[in-house]
Amino acid sequence: ASLLAGDVTENDVKMERSVGLNHLRSVPMLDREAWSLKRMLGLVEPDPVRDLAAALIAAGDAAASRGHVRGAFAEYLVAYRLSHARAWYPEAGRAARGIERVSREAGAVHSPRLWRRRARVMEKRAAVA
């Protein structure tokens, strides 16, 4: 999450990787979630690359498939914020769709509508760009 801040230092990046690696040790390595997280951690840099957003979305998908709704929501939200801030509209749209899906599955009423709208806007911007 500190990647979203404008003043990310090399120590912040090392801390994010460390936290991620500690979590990775608790997940079976043959698991889809573990491979997604490992790929994402390899892309964590002070100046994020576009592939990081795709890796975050994949990690969100993997977390959602395991029933980790909060983890999936967090991955999608970081991917959305990162992508939206950098005008990576296709990724922002995919992340918004992920949030819509996990919100709906969790029984939320208003949140899925909000994220569906955001996804449509991002998808329209992606089509124009």
C-alpha atoms as one frame of an Amber mdcrd trajectory, in Angstrom:
protein
   0.000   0.000   0.000   2.924   2.345   0.575   3.574   2.071  -3.162   0.649
   4.432  -3.645   2.413   7.203  -1.780   4.498   9.569  -3.834   7.499   9.438
  -1.517   8.363   5.736  -1.546  11.904   5.014  -0.473  14.032   1.962  -1.122
  13.515   0.939   2.526   9.724   1.047   2.015  10.073  -1.312  -0.935  12.260
  -3.680   1.106   9.652  -3.639   3.886   6.803  -4.435   1.452   8.788  -7.350
   0.029   9.607  -8.615   3.528   5.956  -8.555   4.617   4.929 -10.283   1.403
   7.591 -12.979   1.758   6.513 -13.689   5.331   2.934 -14.208   4.137   4.153
 -16.310   1.224   5.801 -18.730   3.653   2.377 -19.490   5.180   0.771 -20.476
   1.852   1.394 -23.871   0.171   3.771 -23.279  -2.764   1.676 -25.334  -5.177
  -1.206 -22.950  -4.597  -2.284 -20.413  -7.258  -2.305 -17.663  -4.646   1.339
 -18.356  -3.749   2.479 -18.146  -7.377   0.546 -14.918  -7.901   2.075 -13.369
  -4.795   5.559 -14.509  -5.769   5.163 -12.880  -9.205   3.821  -9.697  -7.622
   6.709  -9.479  -5.137   9.171  -9.731  -8.003   7.636  -6.597  -9.530   7.615
  -4.426  -6.395   9.796  -1.390  -7.104   9.828   2.260  -6.004   8.514   3.210
  -9.464   5.854   0.560 -10.203   5.602  -0.973 -13.655   2.309  -1.768 -15.344
   2.800  -5.505 -14.837   2.474  -4.937 -11.094  -1.196  -3.990 -11.530  -1.834
  -7.188 -13.495  -0.016  -9.220 -10.832  -2.098  -7.591  -8.078  -5.294  -8.446
  -9.964  -4.131 -12.049 -10.414  -3.352 -12.239  -6.694  -6.831 -10.859  -5.979
  -8.389 -13.479  -8.241  -6.425 -16.213  -6.470  -7.384 -14.929  -3.026 -11.051
 -14.722  -4.056 -10.983 -18.298  -5.352  -9.721 -19.434  -1.919 -12.509 -17.524
  -0.183 -10.218 -14.794   1.187 -12.644 -11.971   0.494 -10.823  -9.296   2.478
  -7.472 -10.206   0.962  -8.955 -10.173  -2.525 -10.612  -6.818  -1.879  -7.302
  -5.366  -0.646  -5.385  -6.634  -3.703  -8.015  -5.291  -6.102  -8.188  -1.939
  -4.327  -4.426  -1.389  -4.479  -4.469  -2.429  -8.151  -7.330  -0.014  -8.850
  -5.675   2.923  -7.102  -2.304   2.238  -8.696  -3.820   1.847 -12.159  -6.200
   4.787 -11.911  -3.441   7.119 -10.720  -1.282   6.155 -13.702  -4.090   6.085
 -16.316  -3.753   2.331 -16.841  -7.461   2.095 -17.593  -7.760  -1.564 -18.670
  -6.182  -2.691 -15.396  -8.274  -0.226 -13.381 -11.410  -1.628 -15.032 -10.422
  -5.226 -14.257  -9.661  -4.324 -10.641 -13.010  -2.533 -10.282 -14.793  -5.602
 -11.691 -12.969  -7.732  -9.125 -14.118  -5.482  -6.290 -17.652  -5.545  -7.672
 -17.594  -9.352  -7.729 -16.249  -9.874  -4.185 -18.576  -7.186  -2.807 -21.585
  -8.877  -4.385 -20.473 -12.298  -3.109 -20.091 -10.836   0.397 -23.725  -9.680
   0.281 -23.131  -5.946  -0.112 -25.843  -3.949  -1.868 -24.511  -0.480  -2.674
 -20.807  -1.235  -3.101 -21.221  -3.515  -6.153 -23.199  -0.797  -7.946 -20.552
   1.805  -7.165 -17.733  -0.422  -8.437 -19.746  -1.478 -11.507 -20.032   2.216
 -12.429 -16.316   2.758 -11.875 -15.511  -0.303 -13.984 -17.674   0.981 -16.850
 -15.947   4.367 -16.773 -12.495   2.755 -16.820 -13.524   0.403 -19.631 -14.808
   3.338 -21.692 -11.567   5.260 -21.106  -9.571   2.186 -22.116 -11.548   1.883
 -25.344 -10.801   5.511 -26.249  -7.112   5.414 -25.344
